[in-house]
Amino acid sequence: MRIYLKEKYLGEALQRILFLALRPISFLFIATILLQHDPLEGKEKKNTQAKLLDEIEINHASTKRTWGKYFTSDEKSQLYWKPYAQNTETNLFKAKKSSENNSQSVGILNRSIVFDNELIGPDISWIVPPGLKWNRKYKFDLTIRGHNTQIPDPKVKRFFAWNDGDAVGLFSSQFLHKEKYSFGLNMGIRSIYQGDGAMGGASAIGEGLSAGFRYDYELSDKTGFAFGGEQLLHFDSLTDTGRNLYLTFTKASWSDEFNGVGIFPLHVATAGIGTGRMAVGNIKGLCSDLLGGSGTEIYFQRSLCWAPIFSLARVWNYKLSTFFEYNSRFFLLGTSVAPSQKIPFRGTFALILSDHADNYKLHNGSEMNWVFNLSYGF
């Protein structure tokens, strides 16, 4: 009997010991079950689309892959990894490099292309005014425009000689800028040289002053139109640079794009109508004596007529461009250079392929002349 009691008491003691030992283990088991519930599950149900959190580049000895870490609403898999293809990684690198180098919006500084209202590019025409909106950074520009041969051509001339050529100056101030348009004034200078070294040096610097205006409107970040006039109002009787009214439309387009980033070359097309020196050719119309005529001659008044004009340009990079232009008087093939995107100096050189005086017959080597622009903005 004693032994039975001892075994009974011993059994009860073992039960107490086991109960006390198992109680913390049971609490741990319950806590483990509760922790199986994901606190982010409620938030993930609100958005059923997968969310890309970041990108991690993993370099392997035999291959390189870019992995993306995703969260998804799938209850069975809250986290998974997705590799990008090799060409996708290459394209992403190219796009990042292009975004650092290529700007998306384009404007102008006189005849020059401007990227993102900041970086100065080369000219896209010689005399045909582009229709893009004037940039916001450089509101002033001084341009010297000339040609190397007297008009009409002298009997004896050399390609690399001045041949009693001529040049004029144009100072532009595009002072009013709004979100979509800009407005400004310009002043033409017929005489920019005085001396005995070249023909025309007998006139004083500053003779033949004239004034004009420019209004342009941005249709998109790469298209626009402009209406204006250069040498429109003549302040004396010594101006024969032409009353150059114009209405032009311009569209620019990248040769390719990746993720909205433009890739050079940039193509720029400008077309419109003009008067004065841009309407001396054989194709013209709507002639009148408005404003005193065309202003292309001092001793004889010709009618002010309108003629079609255009230019086609390819901008190879920030520094170099080539263009083909028809300005009623000439067919031109030119190139332009902008040595520095931070210093707004540009130079342009173009060959005169044909002239209206010869009914646009293509010139041979001995008949070839050239024109130029030198410009500086500030």
C-alpha positions as CSV (number, residue, x, y, z in Angstrom):
1,M,0.0,0.0,0.0
2,R,2.8,2.4,0.7
3,I,4.3,1.6,-2.6
4,Y,1.1,2.4,-4.4
5,L,0.8,5.7,-2.6
6,K,4.4,6.5,-3.4
7,E,3.8,5.7,-7.1
8,K,0.7,7.8,-7.1
9,Y,2.4,10.8,-5.5
10,L,5.4,10.2,-7.8
11,G,3.1,10.3,-10.9
12,E,1.4,13.5,-9.8
13,A,4.8,15.1,-9.3
14,L,5.9,14.1,-12.8
15,Q,2.7,15.5,-14.3
16,R,3.4,18.9,-12.6
17,I,6.9,18.9,-13.8
18,L,5.9,18.1,-17.4
19,F,3.2,20.7,-17.4
20,L,5.5,23.4,-16.2
21,A,8.2,22.4,-18.7
22,L,5.7,22.3,-21.7
23,R,3.9,25.6,-20.9
24,P,6.6,27.9,-22.3
25,I,7.0,25.6,-25.3
26,S,3.3,25.9,-26.0
27,F,3.5,29.7,-25.8
28,L,6.4,29.7,-28.3
29,F,4.4,27.4,-30.6
30,I,1.4,29.8,-30.5
31,A,3.6,32.8,-31.2
32,T,5.2,31.1,-34.1
33,I,1.8,30.5,-35.7
34,L,0.8,34.1,-35.2
35,L,4.0,35.3,-36.8
36,Q,3.1,33.4,-40.0
37,H,0.7,36.3,-40.8
38,D,2.4,38.9,-43.1
39,P,1.7,42.5,-41.8
40,L,2.2,43.8,-45.4
41,E,-0.6,41.5,-46.8
42,G,-3.3,44.1,-46.3
43,K,-1.3,46.8,-48.0
44,E,-0.4,44.5,-50.9
45,K,-4.0,43.7,-51.5
46,K,-4.7,47.3,-52.2
47,N,-2.4,47.2,-55.2
48,T,-2.5,44.1,-57.3
49,Q,0.3,45.1,-59.6
50,A,3.8,44.2,-59.0
51,K,6.1,47.0,-57.8
52,L,9.7,47.3,-58.8
53,L,11.7,48.5,-55.7
54,D,15.2,48.6,-57.0
55,E,17.8,47.2,-59.4
56,I,20.8,45.2,-58.4
57,E,23.7,44.5,-60.8
58,I,25.2,41.0,-60.3
59,N,28.5,40.3,-62.0
60,H,29.2,36.6,-62.7
61,A,32.3,35.1,-64.0
62,S,30.6,33.9,-67.2
63,T,27.7,36.4,-67.7
64,K,26.4,39.7,-66.5
65,R,22.8,40.1,-65.6
66,T,20.7,42.8,-64.1
67,W,18.2,41.5,-61.5
68,G,15.1,43.3,-60.3
69,K,13.6,42.7,-56.8
70,Y,9.8,42.7,-56.9
71,F,6.9,42.5,-54.4
72,T,3.7,40.9,-55.6
73,S,0.2,40.3,-54.2
74,D,0.6,36.6,-54.7
75,E,0.1,35.0,-51.2
76,K,2.4,32.1,-52.1
77,S,5.3,34.2,-53.2
78,Q,5.8,37.6,-51.7
79,L,9.2,38.1,-53.2
80,Y,10.8,36.9,-56.4
81,W,13.7,37.8,-58.7
82,K,13.5,38.5,-62.4
83,P,16.6,38.7,-64.7
84,Y,16.9,41.1,-67.6
85,A,18.2,39.9,-70.9
86,Q,21.7,40.8,-71.9
87,N,20.6,43.2,-74.7
88,T,18.2,45.0,-72.2
89,E,21.1,45.7,-69.9
90,T,23.1,47.1,-72.8
91,N,20.2,49.3,-73.9
92,L,19.7,50.6,-70.4
93,F,23.4,51.6,-70.3
94,K,23.1,53.3,-73.7
95,A,20.0,55.1,-72.6
96,K,21.6,56.3,-69.5
97,K,24.7,57.5,-71.4
98,S,22.4,59.2,-74.1
99,S,20.3,60.9,-71.4
100,E,23.5,62.5,-70.1
101,N,24.5,63.8,-73.5
102,N,21.4,64.4,-75.5
103,S,18.8,67.1,-74.7
104,Q,15.2,66.7,-75.7
105,S,13.9,70.2,-76.4
106,V,15.3,72.3,-79.1
107,G,15.2,76.1,-79.9
108,I,17.3,78.6,-81.7
109,L,19.8,81.5,-81.4
110,N,19.4,83.4,-84.7
111,R,20.2,80.6,-87.2
112,S,21.7,78.2,-84.7
113,I,20.2,75.2,-82.9
114,V,20.0,75.3,-79.1
115,F,19.5,72.3,-76.9
116,D,17.3,72.6,-73.7
117,N,17.7,76.4,-73.7
118,E,21.3,75.8,-72.6
119,L,23.7,74.2,-75.0
120,I,24.7,76.1,-78.2
121,G,24.8,74.1,-81.4
122,P,25.8,74.9,-85.0
123,D,23.7,76.8,-87.6
124,I,20.9,75.0,-89.5
125,S,20.7,77.6,-92.3
126,W,22.5,80.6,-93.8
127,I,19.8,83.3,-94.4
128,V,16.5,81.3,-94.0
129,P,15.2,82.1,-90.5
130,P,14.2,79.0,-88.6
131,G,10.7,78.8,-87.1
132,L,11.7,77.3,-83.7
133,K,11.3,79.4,-80.5
134,W,14.2,81.5,-79.4
135,N,16.1,80.1,-76.5
136,R,15.7,81.7,-73.0
137,K,19.3,81.9,-72.0
138,Y,20.9,84.0,-74.8
139,K,18.6,86.9,-75.7
140,F,21.1,88.8,-77.8
141,D,23.0,87.8,-80.9
142,L,25.4,89.6,-83.3
143,T,25.9,88.0,-86.8
144,I,28.1,89.0,-89.7
145,R,26.8,87.5,-93.0
146,G,28.7,87.8,-96.2
147,H,29.8,86.3,-99.6
148,N,33.2,86.3,-101.2
149,T,32.4,87.7,-104.6
150,Q,31.0,91.0,-105.9
151,I,27.6,90.9,-107.5
152,P,27.6,90.6,-110.5
153,D,30.6,88.4,-110.7
154,P,33.9,90.2,-111.7
155,K,35.6,89.0,-114.9
156,V,38.5,87.6,-112.9
157,K,38.0,85.9,-109.6
158,R,39.6,83.2,-107.5
159,F,37.9,80.7,-105.2
160,F,40.0,81.5,-102.1
161,A,40.1,85.3,-102.7
162,W,37.7,87.9,-101.5
163,N,36.9,89.1,-105.0
164,D,35.4,92.4,-103.8
165,G,32.8,90.5,-101.8
166,D,30.5,92.1,-99.2
167,A,29.1,91.5,-95.7
168,V,26.4,93.0,-93.5
169,G,25.7,93.0,-89.8
170,L,22.6,92.0,-87.9
171,F,22.1,92.6,-84.1
172,S,19.2,90.8,-82.6
173,S,17.5,91.3,-79.2
174,Q,14.8,88.7,-78.3
175,F,13.9,90.3,-75.0
176,L,10.3,89.1,-74.3
177,H,9.8,85.5,-73.4
178,K,6.7,83.7,-72.4
179,E,6.0,80.0,-72.0
180,K,5.1,79.4,-75.7
181,Y,6.3,82.4,-77.6
182,S,8.9,85.2,-77.7
183,F,9.3,88.6,-79.3
184,G,12.2,90.8,-80.2
185,L,13.7,93.5,-82.4
186,N,16.7,93.5,-84.7
187,M,18.9,96.1,-86.3
188,G,20.7,95.8,-89.6
189,I,24.0,97.5,-90.4
190,R,24.8,97.8,-94.1
191,S,28.4,99.0,-93.6
192,I,30.6,97.1,-91.2
193,Y,34.0,98.0,-92.7
194,Q,35.8,101.3,-93.5
195,G,39.2,101.5,-95.3
196,D,41.0,100.9,-98.5
197,G,41.6,97.1,-98.2
198,A,38.4,96.0,-99.9
199,M,35.7,97.4,-102.1
200,G,33.0,99.3,-100.1
201,G,35.4,100.6,-97.6
202,A,34.6,104.2,-98.5
203,S,31.4,104.1,-96.6
204,A,31.5,104.8,-92.8
205,I,30.8,102.0,-90.4
206,G,27.2,102.1,-89.4
207,E,25.8,103.5,-92.6
208,G,22.6,101.9,-94.0
209,L,20.8,101.3,-90.7
210,S,17.6,99.4,-90.6
211,A,15.3,97.7,-88.1
212,G,13.0,94.7,-87.9
213,F,11.2,92.3,-85.5
214,R,10.7,88.7,-84.8
215,Y,7.8,86.7,-83.3
216,D,8.0,83.0,-82.8
217,Y,5.6,80.4,-81.3
218,E,6.4,76.9,-79.9
219,L,4.0,74.3,-81.2
220,S,5.9,71.5,-79.4
221,D,9.4,71.0,-78.0
222,K,10.7,70.3,-81.5
223,T,8.3,72.3,-83.8
224,G,7.3,76.0,-84.2
225,F,6.7,78.9,-86.5
226,A,8.1,82.4,-86.8
227,F,6.9,85.6,-88.4
228,G,9.2,88.6,-88.7
229,G,11.3,90.9,-90.8
230,E,15.0,91.9,-91.0
231,Q,16.0,95.3,-92.5
232,L,12.3,96.1,-92.6
233,L,12.4,99.8,-91.8
234,H,15.2,101.7,-93.5
235,F,16.5,104.8,-91.6
236,D,18.4,106.2,-94.6
237,S,18.7,105.8,-98.4
238,L,21.9,103.8,-98.2
239,T,20.4,100.4,-97.5
240,D,20.2,97.7,-100.2
241,T,20.2,94.6,-98.0
242,G,16.5,93.9,-98.7
243,R,13.3,94.2,-96.7
244,N,13.4,90.5,-95.6
245,L,9.9,89.6,-94.3
246,Y,9.4,86.0,-93.6
247,L,6.9,83.3,-92.4
248,T,8.6,80.0,-91.7
249,F,7.7,76.6,-90.1
250,T,10.3,74.3,-88.6
251,K,10.2,70.7,-87.4
252,A,13.1,68.8,-85.8
253,S,13.2,65.1,-85.2
254,W,15.8,62.7,-83.8
255,S,17.1,59.9,-86.0
256,D,16.1,57.5,-83.3
257,E,14.9,57.5,-79.7
258,F,15.2,55.1,-76.7
259,N,12.9,55.6,-73.7
260,G,12.2,59.2,-74.9
261,V,15.9,60.0,-75.2
262,G,16.9,61.4,-78.6
263,I,19.8,60.0,-80.5
264,F,21.9,62.0,-83.0
265,P,21.9,63.0,-85.8
266,L,19.0,65.5,-85.4
267,H,17.1,66.3,-88.6
268,V,15.7,69.8,-89.0
269,A,13.4,71.0,-91.8
270,T,12.4,74.6,-92.4
271,A,10.0,75.9,-95.1
272,G,8.1,79.1,-95.7
273,I,8.0,82.3,-97.7
274,G,10.1,85.4,-97.7
275,T,10.6,88.8,-99.4
276,G,13.6,91.1,-100.1
277,R,16.8,89.2,-100.5
278,M,14.9,86.0,-100.1
279,A,12.7,86.8,-103.2
280,V,15.1,87.9,-106.0
281,G,14.8,84.6,-107.9
282,N,12.6,83.6,-110.8
283,I,9.8,82.0,-108.7
284,K,7.9,84.7,-106.8
285,G,4.5,86.3,-106.6
286,L,2.1,88.5,-104.5
287,C,4.2,91.6,-105.5
288,S,3.4,95.1,-104.3
289,D,5.0,98.4,-103.4
290,L,4.4,97.8,-99.7
291,L,6.8,99.6,-97.4
292,G,8.6,101.1,-100.3
293,G,9.4,98.0,-102.3
294,S,11.9,95.2,-101.9
295,G,14.8,97.4,-100.7
296,T,17.4,95.4,-102.6
297,E,18.8,98.4,-104.6
298,I,19.6,102.0,-103.7
299,Y,18.9,103.7,-107.0
300,F,16.0,101.6,-108.3
301,Q,12.9,100.5,-106.5
302,R,11.7,97.0,-107.1
303,S,8.4,95.5,-106.0
304,L,8.1,93.7,-102.7
305,C,7.4,90.1,-103.7
306,W,7.1,86.8,-101.9
307,A,9.0,83.6,-102.8
308,P,9.2,80.1,-101.4
309,I,12.3,79.3,-99.2
310,F,13.5,76.2,-97.3
311,S,16.4,74.6,-95.6
312,L,17.2,70.9,-94.7
313,A,19.8,70.4,-92.0
314,R,21.4,67.4,-90.3
315,V,22.9,68.1,-86.9
316,W,25.5,65.4,-86.3
317,N,26.3,66.3,-82.8
318,Y,26.5,69.3,-80.5
319,K,29.3,70.9,-82.6
320,L,28.7,70.0,-86.3
321,S,25.9,70.3,-88.8
322,T,25.4,70.3,-92.6
323,F,22.5,71.9,-94.5
324,F,21.0,72.4,-97.9
325,E,19.3,75.7,-98.5
326,Y,17.2,77.4,-101.2
327,N,16.7,81.1,-100.5
328,S,15.3,82.2,-103.9
329,R,18.7,83.7,-104.9
330,F,21.0,80.7,-104.3
331,F,21.0,76.9,-103.8
332,L,23.6,76.4,-101.0
333,L,25.4,73.4,-99.5
334,G,26.9,74.4,-96.2
335,T,28.4,73.2,-92.9
336,S,28.5,74.9,-89.5
337,V,30.6,74.5,-86.4
338,A,30.0,75.5,-82.8
339,P,33.4,74.8,-81.0
340,S,32.0,75.1,-77.5
341,Q,28.5,74.6,-76.1
342,K,29.3,77.0,-73.3
343,I,30.6,79.8,-75.5
344,P,28.0,80.9,-78.0
345,F,30.3,81.4,-81.0
346,R,29.4,79.8,-84.3
347,G,30.9,79.8,-87.8
348,T,29.3,78.7,-91.1
349,F,30.7,78.1,-94.5
350,A,28.6,77.3,-97.6
351,L,29.1,76.7,-101.3
352,I,26.9,78.4,-103.9
353,L,25.8,75.5,-106.0
354,S,23.7,77.6,-108.4
355,D,22.4,81.2,-108.8
356,H,19.1,82.6,-110.1
357,A,21.1,84.7,-112.6
358,D,22.0,81.5,-114.5
359,N,18.5,80.1,-114.1
360,Y,19.9,77.8,-111.3
361,K,22.4,76.1,-113.6
362,L,24.8,74.0,-111.5
363,H,28.1,75.8,-111.2
364,N,31.3,74.1,-112.2
365,G,34.6,74.5,-110.3
366,S,35.6,77.8,-111.8
367,E,32.2,79.3,-111.2
368,M,31.9,78.3,-107.6
369,N,31.6,81.0,-104.9
370,W,31.0,80.8,-101.2
371,V,29.2,82.5,-98.3
372,F,29.7,82.6,-94.6
373,N,28.2,83.5,-91.2
374,L,30.1,84.5,-88.0
375,S,27.9,84.8,-84.9
376,Y,28.2,85.4,-81.2
377,G,25.4,85.4,-78.6
378,F,25.2,86.8,-75.1
